[in-house]
Amino acid sequence: MTNTTYNEDDLIQLSALQHMIFCKRQCALIHIEQLWSENQFTAEGRILHDKVDTARQEKRGDIRTEYGVPLRSLRLGLVGKADVVEFHRQGNRWHPFPVEYKRGKPKGDNCDRVQLCAQAICLEEMLNCSITSGALFYGTIRRREDVAFDTALRTETEKTAKNVHELIKSGITPKPEYSKKCKGCSLLELCMPKACGTTGKAGKYLSGIINQSDALPDPASEE
């Protein structure tokens, strides 16, 4: 657990944690170079979030639901917004339970869980409470996945937040490395991982030029 406290000017978007886990270069392109491009997946995700944001609050029995809740953590240096925060009545208290909406289905990595855990940490800091779990709602399967905020997930979340701060502070965008997940990335055309990667065609072409240059006679030796 970090004891660092960030200034307001140093806060980064909470969504950057998800981008960082998905792809370090994608995170840099968005949060350092301020690039963005939308594809079918991001458009469908935006529409889903827009629908969630049209509501403001509602109450059903012992659950009160707030939509589009502003979040902030000075300890992790994060700012953002929760899609939904449910408040479950427990005795005479209302206990927060964050719910994040996602377009697709559960992913193989922890990017969505880390984003949700970061929301919980923000709420804990803002409301001076403890939150043990939340949920991810996936639009494709129309089902919730409960997420426990255990020690391992909290540690990964804090480490990811620290890594994002260090990446943005460095101002250096990592080189592209093409993988299967690049096919679903909305920044594919801007990133050009096949053309610009060290193993891509352009990379091989430039390496060939360098090697040829090395083979050229040194002009000084011909004098």
N, C-alpha and C positions, 0 to 999 in steps of 0.2 A: 504494500500500500504506500502511495506517495504522499509526502507532506507538502508538496509544492502547491502554492496558491497562485493562480494566474490573474492578470489584470483583465479588465473588460476588453481592452483593445487586443488582447492575445487570444480571445476565445475563438475556437474553430467550430465549424458546423458538425453537429453530432453525426450526420450521415456520412462524414468522411471516414469514420471507423469502418463502416460497411465497405466503402470503396477500397480502403487500405487492405482489408482481408481478401477481397475479390482480386485486386491487382494493384500493386504499389505504383505502377506507372499510371494506371487510370486515376488513382487518387491524386497524383502529382499534376496530371493534365487538367483535372477539374479544379483543384484547390490551389495550385501554384500558377498554372498558365491560364486559368479561368476559361477553359474550353468546355463546350457542351454540345452535344448533338443528340437528337431524339430518334429512336427507331420504334418499331412496332411494340416491343416489350416495355420500353419506358413510357410510351404514349398510353398504353393500356394501364400501366401502373399509376400514371398521373390522373387518368380518368377515375380510377378506383379511389384514389386519395381525395379527388375533388368531391366525389359523392359522399365520402365520410365527412368532409369538412362542411357540407351544406347543413348538417345538424349542429346544434350548439350544446344542448344538454337535455337529458330526460331522466325520469325516475320511475323505476318499476320495483315495487316491494322494497327489499333491503339492498337494492343496487341503484346507485345514482351514477349516471354516465355523463362525462364531460368530453367534448370534442375539440381538437386543435389546441391542446394545452401547451402554453409556452414553457420551455425548460431551460435550466442553466445550472452549471456546476463550475464554481471557481476552482475547486480542488483538481478536477480533471481538465479544466479549461475548455468546456463544451457549452454550446448554445444550440437550441433547436426547438422542435415542437413534437409533441406526442399526438399520434392520430386520435387515440382514445385513451382516457384514463377512467376506469370504473372505480367507484368507491363503494366497497362492500361494508355493510353495517356489521360491526362486531361489538355487541353490547351497546354502549352509548357512544361508540367511536365509529368513524368512517375510515376504512383501511384502503389505501390506493392500490390499484391493480392495473398496470399499463398493458395496453393491447395495441400491437402494431399490425397494420394491414399490408399484405404483400400480394402482388399480382399472380404469381405462379404457384409453385409447390415447394415443399421443404427442400433445402439445398444440402449438398454434401459437406459443406464447411460450416463454420460457426458465425458467418457474417451477420445474419439476421438476429441470431441470439445475442451477439455482442452489442448490436445496435439497441436491442430491447433492454439489455442489462444496463447500458449507459443511461437510458431513459429512467430506469429505476433508481440508479445512483443519483441522478439529478433530482428526482422527486424526494429521495431520502434527505438530501442536503437542503432542499427548499422547505420541506415540511417537518424536518427533524424527526424522522420516523424510520422504521425498518421495513423493507419490502422483501418478501421471500420468493415471490413468483409473479409471473405475468403470462401473456399468451401472444402467439403469432397467428393471425388469420390469413390463410392462403386462398386467393380468389379462384384458382383453378380447381382445387379440390373442395372448396367451400367448407373448410373445416379448420378448427382451431388446433394449435399445438401448444400445450402448456410448457412453460420454460421455468425451471428452478434456478434461482440466482445463487448457485453454490459458490464455494471458494474458488474452484477452478475457473468458472466462467467470469467471476469478478476479477480474478488476477489477469486473465486474458484481456478483459475489457480495459483495465487500467494500463496494461502494457501496450495495447493497441493505441490508446489515446496518447501515450507518451511518444510512441513511434511516429504518429501522425504529426505531432508538434515538431519533432526533430526533422522530419522530412520537409515540412513547410518552411521551417527556419533555414534549412540548408539551401532552399531555392533551386535544387537540382532535380531534374526529372530523370528517373532511371531509364536505361535503354530498353526497348521493347524485346520481349521474348514470346514468340508465338506459341499458343497452346490451344486446345480444343475450346476453352471457354471464350476465346477471342471472337468466335463466331456469333455469340450472343451479346457482345459489347457494342453499345451505341456509338462508341468513339473509334470503332474499327477503321473507318476511312481517314480519321485524323491521326490515329496512332500509326497506321501502316506497319504492323509488326513483321509482315513477311518481307517488305521492301527495305525497311530501315533497321531490322534486327541484325545482330552481329553474324547470324547464320543465314540471313536473307540474301536475295539476289543482289540488292544494292550493296550490302555489306561485303559480299564476295567480290563484286565488281571493284569496289574501292580498295579492298585488300589486294586485288590483282594489280591495281595501279601502283600501290605502294611497293609491292614486290618487284614490279617491273622497274620502278624508279631505283630500287636498291641495286638492280642489275646493270643500270646505266653506268657508263664510265664517269668517274669523277672529273669534271671539267678542269679542276686544278692540276690533275695529274697529267693532262695533255699539253700543258703549257711548256 
